[in-house]
């Protein structure tokens, strides 16, 4: 038997130790390349941190980890269930890059999501791409996104792009634009990360074609023709209180069904034009307008206060009238009924 001196024993020890470290490293690398391991970890984290929401059937087809600080998850799918709806979510890939992780000042985490698709009863999202940059401690620093199409209830926005920013405790979505029924829609969102979760949303419309909006709601938008612009501002908090102000207007050739202005006839003095309007009303015809404007003065759960201003040279109209609409059951109840209709349409009677 070979006799080992102190040097030989030391070499043997380092050889065995190196082999153990190597096998441990291979084991860790295999674990980090195991999609099953990630499925369990991610599902557990989501279930513990999301209230009233459960995650089911998370599947990751492929996972690749590189010691240099790259992690790529491919072909991911999962179900997210809330009290109201089920969301079927899939990603083509999620790529995570750790940059200067050991530098307190320069450390960054880059997250690149591609091919995000969401399908639920009230919301559909097609081919979203999201890029996010955060600090080492997870604080969001910025990002951007594009989405091929978002459909909420029956309304669609396509070719969406926007930026994500954060300042102290405020999350912002800036310069979000998209195509909206022949025109453009632009949105700015501010969400304060405090106890109240105060938020503000500003929506601007440009050259939206009322005729094309019939695709979303024919019962409403078949009553008018023309192009409209507008701006709506919404503020609120998680307590449920909110305020809505805005105006929708058209200063180009617009037409509305004569039946829509029937409540305004009492404000029009007797004249040949009023007789023509009465006749047009009986014929269910359209009234040409040089300008039309609807001003949202306030919106509460019980009522909507507006002012309507219409001008028509042909009928010698120049009217500005305020209207208060009382919503039976409340605005929130009306919106909930809309959601329930689409949920039943999507899922039927099957259990979500």
Secondary structure, DSSP 8 states (H G I E B T S, - for coil): -----HHHHHHHHHHHHHHHHHHHHHHHHHHHT-HHHHHHHHHHHHHHHSTT-EEEEEEEEEEEEETTTEEEEEEEEEEEE-SS-EEEEEEEEEEEEEESTT-TTT-EEEEEEEEEEEE-SSEEEEEEEEEEEEETT--EEEEEEEEEEEEETTEEEEEEEEEEEEETTEEEEEEEEEEETTEEEEEEEEEE-SSS--EEEEEEEEEEETTGGGGT-HHHHTTEESEEEEEEEEEE-TTS-EEEEEEEEE-S-EEEEGGGGGGGGGGS-SSHHHHHHHHHHHTT-EEEESEEEEEEEEE-SSEEEEEEEEEETTTTEEEEEEEEEE-TT-HHHHHHHHHHHHHHHHHTTS--
